[in-house]
Amino acid sequence: MIDIKEILKILPHRYPFLLIDKVIELEANKFAKGIKNVTINEPFFQGHFPGHPIMPGVLIIEAMAQVGGVLAFKSADVSNKVVYFMGIDKARFRKPVLPGDSLALNLTVTRIRGAIWGFKGEAYVDGTLVAEAELMATIVAQ
């Protein structure tokens, strides 16, 4: 397991844009599963939507990308480098993510070509698919 202390060493994101709490599974160059515990205290719930809080879909995608960043970092020699999100295709949002949900983020590597990585991302709440997308990232010097 990769806890929040290690995630903070890997990703440049900080509050309020660090959107994963831990990575519970990781197989280098293949797969990672991260967890985001969604609470009513998330700052985005102040405006999305008052009286009916729903996690914005773009932030679910960003959480997927952050798990992908941890996967790439743990899979490749990325000393003094950073992983940047660079593309998204076929994003679909199936069900809302609400305060109190535990969001499971599964990222599967679909291709690696040099510094370019492709991923299939899926987000689940209680075993139900809530969002999916194809993501692309690149590893660049800091």
PyMOL commands that place a pseudoatom at each C-alpha (Angstrom):
pseudoatom trace, name=CA, resn=MET, resi=1, chain=A, elem=C, hetatm=0, pos=[0.000, 0.000, 0.000]
pseudoatom trace, name=CA, resn=ILE, resi=2, chain=A, elem=C, hetatm=0, pos=[1.113, 3.541, -0.755]
pseudoatom trace, name=CA, resn=ASP, resi=3, chain=A, elem=C, hetatm=0, pos=[-0.089, 5.887, 1.974]
pseudoatom trace, name=CA, resn=ILE, resi=4, chain=A, elem=C, hetatm=0, pos=[-0.673, 9.626, 1.828]
pseudoatom trace, name=CA, resn=LYS, resi=5, chain=A, elem=C, hetatm=0, pos=[2.842, 10.425, 3.088]
pseudoatom trace, name=CA, resn=GLU, resi=6, chain=A, elem=C, hetatm=0, pos=[4.386, 8.620, 0.130]
pseudoatom trace, name=CA, resn=ILE, resi=7, chain=A, elem=C, hetatm=0, pos=[1.834, 10.053, -2.321]
pseudoatom trace, name=CA, resn=LEU, resi=8, chain=A, elem=C, hetatm=0, pos=[2.897, 13.545, -1.195]
pseudoatom trace, name=CA, resn=LYS, resi=9, chain=A, elem=C, hetatm=0, pos=[6.495, 12.647, -2.122]
pseudoatom trace, name=CA, resn=ILE, resi=10, chain=A, elem=C, hetatm=0, pos=[5.405, 11.427, -5.574]
pseudoatom trace, name=CA, resn=LEU, resi=11, chain=A, elem=C, hetatm=0, pos=[2.753, 13.910, -6.752]
pseudoatom trace, name=CA, resn=PRO, resi=12, chain=A, elem=C, hetatm=0, pos=[3.129, 17.704, -6.889]
pseudoatom trace, name=CA, resn=HIS, resi=13, chain=A, elem=C, hetatm=0, pos=[-0.582, 18.192, -6.035]
pseudoatom trace, name=CA, resn=ARG, resi=14, chain=A, elem=C, hetatm=0, pos=[-1.604, 19.678, -2.705]
pseudoatom trace, name=CA, resn=TYR, resi=15, chain=A, elem=C, hetatm=0, pos=[-4.872, 20.652, -1.015]
pseudoatom trace, name=CA, resn=PRO, resi=16, chain=A, elem=C, hetatm=0, pos=[-7.415, 21.234, -2.420]
pseudoatom trace, name=CA, resn=PHE, resi=17, chain=A, elem=C, hetatm=0, pos=[-6.294, 19.405, -5.579]
pseudoatom trace, name=CA, resn=LEU, resi=18, chain=A, elem=C, hetatm=0, pos=[-4.755, 16.275, -4.114]
pseudoatom trace, name=CA, resn=LEU, resi=19, chain=A, elem=C, hetatm=0, pos=[-7.651, 13.935, -4.835]
pseudoatom trace, name=CA, resn=ILE, resi=20, chain=A, elem=C, hetatm=0, pos=[-6.417, 10.505, -3.726]
pseudoatom trace, name=CA, resn=ASP, resi=21, chain=A, elem=C, hetatm=0, pos=[-5.912, 9.224, -0.183]
pseudoatom trace, name=CA, resn=LYS, resi=22, chain=A, elem=C, hetatm=0, pos=[-3.999, 5.996, -0.812]
pseudoatom trace, name=CA, resn=VAL, resi=23, chain=A, elem=C, hetatm=0, pos=[-3.057, 3.440, -3.444]
pseudoatom trace, name=CA, resn=ILE, resi=24, chain=A, elem=C, hetatm=0, pos=[-3.968, -0.054, -2.273]
pseudoatom trace, name=CA, resn=GLU, resi=25, chain=A, elem=C, hetatm=0, pos=[-2.785, -2.100, -5.262]
pseudoatom trace, name=CA, resn=LEU, resi=26, chain=A, elem=C, hetatm=0, pos=[0.003, -1.498, -7.759]
pseudoatom trace, name=CA, resn=GLU, resi=27, chain=A, elem=C, hetatm=0, pos=[1.619, -3.732, -10.360]
pseudoatom trace, name=CA, resn=ALA, resi=28, chain=A, elem=C, hetatm=0, pos=[4.384, -1.832, -12.169]
pseudoatom trace, name=CA, resn=ASN, resi=29, chain=A, elem=C, hetatm=0, pos=[3.645, -1.029, -15.831]
pseudoatom trace, name=CA, resn=LYS, resi=30, chain=A, elem=C, hetatm=0, pos=[0.203, -2.661, -15.558]
pseudoatom trace, name=CA, resn=PHE, resi=31, chain=A, elem=C, hetatm=0, pos=[-2.336, -1.614, -12.928]
pseudoatom trace, name=CA, resn=ALA, resi=32, chain=A, elem=C, hetatm=0, pos=[-3.045, 0.507, -9.855]
pseudoatom trace, name=CA, resn=LYS, resi=33, chain=A, elem=C, hetatm=0, pos=[-6.043, 0.954, -7.574]
pseudoatom trace, name=CA, resn=GLY, resi=34, chain=A, elem=C, hetatm=0, pos=[-6.415, 4.138, -5.570]
pseudoatom trace, name=CA, resn=ILE, resi=35, chain=A, elem=C, hetatm=0, pos=[-8.974, 5.303, -3.027]
pseudoatom trace, name=CA, resn=LYS, resi=36, chain=A, elem=C, hetatm=0, pos=[-10.554, 8.722, -2.490]
pseudoatom trace, name=CA, resn=ASN, resi=37, chain=A, elem=C, hetatm=0, pos=[-12.803, 9.024, 0.555]
pseudoatom trace, name=CA, resn=VAL, resi=38, chain=A, elem=C, hetatm=0, pos=[-15.288, 11.727, -0.393]
pseudoatom trace, name=CA, resn=THR, resi=39, chain=A, elem=C, hetatm=0, pos=[-16.486, 13.852, 2.532]
pseudoatom trace, name=CA, resn=ILE, resi=40, chain=A, elem=C, hetatm=0, pos=[-18.941, 16.727, 2.861]
pseudoatom trace, name=CA, resn=ASN, resi=41, chain=A, elem=C, hetatm=0, pos=[-15.935, 18.903, 3.800]
pseudoatom trace, name=CA, resn=GLU, resi=42, chain=A, elem=C, hetatm=0, pos=[-14.573, 18.874, 0.229]
pseudoatom trace, name=CA, resn=PRO, resi=43, chain=A, elem=C, hetatm=0, pos=[-14.333, 22.501, -0.943]
pseudoatom trace, name=CA, resn=PHE, resi=44, chain=A, elem=C, hetatm=0, pos=[-16.022, 21.772, -4.290]
pseudoatom trace, name=CA, resn=PHE, resi=45, chain=A, elem=C, hetatm=0, pos=[-19.277, 20.871, -2.508]
pseudoatom trace, name=CA, resn=GLN, resi=46, chain=A, elem=C, hetatm=0, pos=[-19.735, 24.533, -1.522]
pseudoatom trace, name=CA, resn=GLY, resi=47, chain=A, elem=C, hetatm=0, pos=[-20.790, 25.363, -5.065]
pseudoatom trace, name=CA, resn=HIS, resi=48, chain=A, elem=C, hetatm=0, pos=[-21.522, 21.971, -6.704]
pseudoatom trace, name=CA, resn=PHE, resi=49, chain=A, elem=C, hetatm=0, pos=[-24.368, 22.009, -5.772]
pseudoatom trace, name=CA, resn=PRO, resi=50, chain=A, elem=C, hetatm=0, pos=[-25.694, 23.746, -2.635]
pseudoatom trace, name=CA, resn=GLY, resi=51, chain=A, elem=C, hetatm=0, pos=[-28.337, 21.510, -1.089]
pseudoatom trace, name=CA, resn=HIS, resi=52, chain=A, elem=C, hetatm=0, pos=[-27.509, 18.660, -3.506]
pseudoatom trace, name=CA, resn=PRO, resi=53, chain=A, elem=C, hetatm=0, pos=[-23.742, 17.993, -3.322]
pseudoatom trace, name=CA, resn=ILE, resi=54, chain=A, elem=C, hetatm=0, pos=[-22.270, 15.970, -6.218]
pseudoatom trace, name=CA, resn=MET, resi=55, chain=A, elem=C, hetatm=0, pos=[-18.553, 15.468, -6.898]
pseudoatom trace, name=CA, resn=PRO, resi=56, chain=A, elem=C, hetatm=0, pos=[-17.751, 17.160, -10.241]
pseudoatom trace, name=CA, resn=GLY, resi=57, chain=A, elem=C, hetatm=0, pos=[-17.014, 14.657, -12.998]
pseudoatom trace, name=CA, resn=VAL, resi=58, chain=A, elem=C, hetatm=0, pos=[-13.844, 16.472, -14.012]
pseudoatom trace, name=CA, resn=LEU, resi=59, chain=A, elem=C, hetatm=0, pos=[-12.492, 15.928, -10.489]
pseudoatom trace, name=CA, resn=ILE, resi=60, chain=A, elem=C, hetatm=0, pos=[-13.235, 12.205, -10.717]
pseudoatom trace, name=CA, resn=ILE, resi=61, chain=A, elem=C, hetatm=0, pos=[-11.157, 12.198, -13.921]
pseudoatom trace, name=CA, resn=GLU, resi=62, chain=A, elem=C, hetatm=0, pos=[-8.409, 14.192, -12.163]
pseudoatom trace, name=CA, resn=ALA, resi=63, chain=A, elem=C, hetatm=0, pos=[-8.387, 11.623, -9.337]
pseudoatom trace, name=CA, resn=MET, resi=64, chain=A, elem=C, hetatm=0, pos=[-7.966, 8.883, -11.968]
pseudoatom trace, name=CA, resn=ALA, resi=65, chain=A, elem=C, hetatm=0, pos=[-5.082, 10.827, -13.505]
pseudoatom trace, name=CA, resn=GLN, resi=66, chain=A, elem=C, hetatm=0, pos=[-3.396, 11.147, -10.104]
pseudoatom trace, name=CA, resn=VAL, resi=67, chain=A, elem=C, hetatm=0, pos=[-3.540, 7.370, -9.592]
pseudoatom trace, name=CA, resn=GLY, resi=68, chain=A, elem=C, hetatm=0, pos=[-2.062, 7.034, -13.088]
pseudoatom trace, name=CA, resn=GLY, resi=69, chain=A, elem=C, hetatm=0, pos=[0.711, 9.433, -12.076]
pseudoatom trace, name=CA, resn=VAL, resi=70, chain=A, elem=C, hetatm=0, pos=[1.574, 7.284, -9.057]
pseudoatom trace, name=CA, resn=LEU, resi=71, chain=A, elem=C, hetatm=0, pos=[1.532, 4.169, -11.261]
pseudoatom trace, name=CA, resn=ALA, resi=72, chain=A, elem=C, hetatm=0, pos=[3.874, 5.737, -13.838]
pseudoatom trace, name=CA, resn=PHE, resi=73, chain=A, elem=C, hetatm=0, pos=[6.170, 7.100, -11.122]
pseudoatom trace, name=CA, resn=LYS, resi=74, chain=A, elem=C, hetatm=0, pos=[6.430, 3.698, -9.441]
pseudoatom trace, name=CA, resn=SER, resi=75, chain=A, elem=C, hetatm=0, pos=[6.950, 1.917, -12.789]
pseudoatom trace, name=CA, resn=ALA, resi=76, chain=A, elem=C, hetatm=0, pos=[9.633, 4.020, -14.484]
pseudoatom trace, name=CA, resn=ASP, resi=77, chain=A, elem=C, hetatm=0, pos=[12.880, 5.785, -13.615]
pseudoatom trace, name=CA, resn=VAL, resi=78, chain=A, elem=C, hetatm=0, pos=[11.435, 9.226, -13.021]
pseudoatom trace, name=CA, resn=SER, resi=79, chain=A, elem=C, hetatm=0, pos=[14.069, 10.812, -10.798]
pseudoatom trace, name=CA, resn=ASN, resi=80, chain=A, elem=C, hetatm=0, pos=[13.744, 14.613, -11.073]
pseudoatom trace, name=CA, resn=LYS, resi=81, chain=A, elem=C, hetatm=0, pos=[10.756, 14.210, -13.385]
pseudoatom trace, name=CA, resn=VAL, resi=82, chain=A, elem=C, hetatm=0, pos=[7.044, 14.846, -13.113]
pseudoatom trace, name=CA, resn=VAL, resi=83, chain=A, elem=C, hetatm=0, pos=[4.035, 13.138, -14.702]
pseudoatom trace, name=CA, resn=TYR, resi=84, chain=A, elem=C, hetatm=0, pos=[1.628, 15.472, -16.552]
pseudoatom trace, name=CA, resn=PHE, resi=85, chain=A, elem=C, hetatm=0, pos=[-1.907, 14.647, -17.659]
pseudoatom trace, name=CA, resn=MET, resi=86, chain=A, elem=C, hetatm=0, pos=[-2.122, 15.344, -21.396]
pseudoatom trace, name=CA, resn=GLY, resi=87, chain=A, elem=C, hetatm=0, pos=[-5.264, 13.833, -22.856]
pseudoatom trace, name=CA, resn=ILE, resi=88, chain=A, elem=C, hetatm=0, pos=[-8.684, 12.333, -22.279]
pseudoatom trace, name=CA, resn=ASP, resi=89, chain=A, elem=C, hetatm=0, pos=[-11.022, 10.356, -24.517]
pseudoatom trace, name=CA, resn=LYS, resi=90, chain=A, elem=C, hetatm=0, pos=[-14.314, 8.530, -24.126]
pseudoatom trace, name=CA, resn=ALA, resi=91, chain=A, elem=C, hetatm=0, pos=[-15.169, 9.944, -20.698]
pseudoatom trace, name=CA, resn=ARG, resi=92, chain=A, elem=C, hetatm=0, pos=[-18.505, 8.750, -19.368]
pseudoatom trace, name=CA, resn=PHE, resi=93, chain=A, elem=C, hetatm=0, pos=[-20.198, 9.544, -16.075]
pseudoatom trace, name=CA, resn=ARG, resi=94, chain=A, elem=C, hetatm=0, pos=[-22.687, 6.871, -15.057]
pseudoatom trace, name=CA, resn=LYS, resi=95, chain=A, elem=C, hetatm=0, pos=[-23.795, 7.774, -11.510]
pseudoatom trace, name=CA, resn=PRO, resi=96, chain=A, elem=C, hetatm=0, pos=[-23.218, 10.687, -9.129]
pseudoatom trace, name=CA, resn=VAL, resi=97, chain=A, elem=C, hetatm=0, pos=[-20.520, 10.521, -6.447]
pseudoatom trace, name=CA, resn=LEU, resi=98, chain=A, elem=C, hetatm=0, pos=[-21.829, 11.853, -3.145]
pseudoatom trace, name=CA, resn=PRO, resi=99, chain=A, elem=C, hetatm=0, pos=[-20.456, 12.827, 0.260]
pseudoatom trace, name=CA, resn=GLY, resi=100, chain=A, elem=C, hetatm=0, pos=[-19.696, 9.680, 2.241]
pseudoatom trace, name=CA, resn=ASP, resi=101, chain=A, elem=C, hetatm=0, pos=[-18.766, 7.627, -0.828]
pseudoatom trace, name=CA, resn=SER, resi=102, chain=A, elem=C, hetatm=0, pos=[-15.484, 5.759, -1.057]
pseudoatom trace, name=CA, resn=LEU, resi=103, chain=A, elem=C, hetatm=0, pos=[-14.310, 6.173, -4.646]
pseudoatom trace, name=CA, resn=ALA, resi=104, chain=A, elem=C, hetatm=0, pos=[-12.201, 3.264, -5.956]
pseudoatom trace, name=CA, resn=LEU, resi=105, chain=A, elem=C, hetatm=0, pos=[-10.057, 4.327, -8.925]
pseudoatom trace, name=CA, resn=ASN, resi=106, chain=A, elem=C, hetatm=0, pos=[-8.732, 1.552, -11.176]
pseudoatom trace, name=CA, resn=LEU, resi=107, chain=A, elem=C, hetatm=0, pos=[-6.078, 2.466, -13.737]
pseudoatom trace, name=CA, resn=THR, resi=108, chain=A, elem=C, hetatm=0, pos=[-4.856, -0.068, -16.297]
pseudoatom trace, name=CA, resn=VAL, resi=109, chain=A, elem=C, hetatm=0, pos=[-1.906, 0.712, -18.570]
pseudoatom trace, name=CA, resn=THR, resi=110, chain=A, elem=C, hetatm=0, pos=[-2.948, 0.375, -22.219]
pseudoatom trace, name=CA, resn=ARG, resi=111, chain=A, elem=C, hetatm=0, pos=[0.308, 1.542, -23.813]
pseudoatom trace, name=CA, resn=ILE, resi=112, chain=A, elem=C, hetatm=0, pos=[3.739, 2.941, -23.083]
pseudoatom trace, name=CA, resn=ARG, resi=113, chain=A, elem=C, hetatm=0, pos=[5.633, 4.650, -25.908]
pseudoatom trace, name=CA, resn=GLY, resi=114, chain=A, elem=C, hetatm=0, pos=[8.717, 6.409, -24.624]
pseudoatom trace, name=CA, resn=ALA, resi=115, chain=A, elem=C, hetatm=0, pos=[7.548, 9.093, -22.216]
pseudoatom trace, name=CA, resn=ILE, resi=116, chain=A, elem=C, hetatm=0, pos=[3.879, 8.770, -23.268]
pseudoatom trace, name=CA, resn=TRP, resi=117, chain=A, elem=C, hetatm=0, pos=[1.573, 6.557, -21.213]
pseudoatom trace, name=CA, resn=GLY, resi=118, chain=A, elem=C, hetatm=0, pos=[-2.002, 5.480, -22.019]
pseudoatom trace, name=CA, resn=PHE, resi=119, chain=A, elem=C, hetatm=0, pos=[-4.458, 4.327, -19.359]
pseudoatom trace, name=CA, resn=LYS, resi=120, chain=A, elem=C, hetatm=0, pos=[-7.990, 2.993, -19.081]
pseudoatom trace, name=CA, resn=GLY, resi=121, chain=A, elem=C, hetatm=0, pos=[-9.531, 4.507, -15.965]
pseudoatom trace, name=CA, resn=GLU, resi=122, chain=A, elem=C, hetatm=0, pos=[-12.595, 3.283, -14.119]
pseudoatom trace, name=CA, resn=ALA, resi=123, chain=A, elem=C, hetatm=0, pos=[-14.150, 4.701, -10.955]
pseudoatom trace, name=CA, resn=TYR, resi=124, chain=A, elem=C, hetatm=0, pos=[-16.389, 2.645, -8.683]
pseudoatom trace, name=CA, resn=VAL, resi=125, chain=A, elem=C, hetatm=0, pos=[-18.536, 3.259, -5.606]
pseudoatom trace, name=CA, resn=ASP, resi=126, chain=A, elem=C, hetatm=0, pos=[-19.563, 0.103, -3.741]
pseudoatom trace, name=CA, resn=GLY, resi=127, chain=A, elem=C, hetatm=0, pos=[-18.676, -2.005, -6.791]
pseudoatom trace, name=CA, resn=THR, resi=128, chain=A, elem=C, hetatm=0, pos=[-20.815, 0.056, -9.180]
pseudoatom trace, name=CA, resn=LEU, resi=129, chain=A, elem=C, hetatm=0, pos=[-19.116, 1.765, -12.127]
pseudoatom trace, name=CA, resn=VAL, resi=130, chain=A, elem=C, hetatm=0, pos=[-19.654, 5.531, -11.764]
pseudoatom trace, name=CA, resn=ALA, resi=131, chain=A, elem=C, hetatm=0, pos=[-17.195, 6.897, -14.353]
pseudoatom trace, name=CA, resn=GLU, resi=132, chain=A, elem=C, hetatm=0, pos=[-14.724, 5.756, -16.991]
pseudoatom trace, name=CA, resn=ALA, resi=133, chain=A, elem=C, hetatm=0, pos=[-12.269, 7.348, -19.397]
pseudoatom trace, name=CA, resn=GLU, resi=134, chain=A, elem=C, hetatm=0, pos=[-9.179, 6.784, -21.499]
pseudoatom trace, name=CA, resn=LEU, resi=135, chain=A, elem=C, hetatm=0, pos=[-6.305, 8.967, -20.274]
pseudoatom trace, name=CA, resn=MET, resi=136, chain=A, elem=C, hetatm=0, pos=[-2.901, 9.944, -21.596]
pseudoatom trace, name=CA, resn=ALA, resi=137, chain=A, elem=C, hetatm=0, pos=[0.072, 11.272, -19.628]
pseudoatom trace, name=CA, resn=THR, resi=138, chain=A, elem=C, hetatm=0, pos=[3.675, 12.201, -20.252]
pseudoatom trace, name=CA, resn=ILE, resi=139, chain=A, elem=C, hetatm=0, pos=[6.774, 12.144, -18.079]
pseudoatom trace, name=CA, resn=VAL, resi=140, chain=A, elem=C, hetatm=0, pos=[8.894, 15.310, -18.340]
pseudoatom trace, name=CA, resn=ALA, resi=141, chain=A, elem=C, hetatm=0, pos=[11.897, 16.827, -16.571]
pseudoatom trace, name=CA, resn=GLN, resi=142, chain=A, elem=C, hetatm=0, pos=[11.051, 19.149, -13.668]
for i in range(1, 142): cmd.bond("trace and resi %d" % i, "trace and resi %d" % (i + 1))
show_as sticks, trace
zoom trace
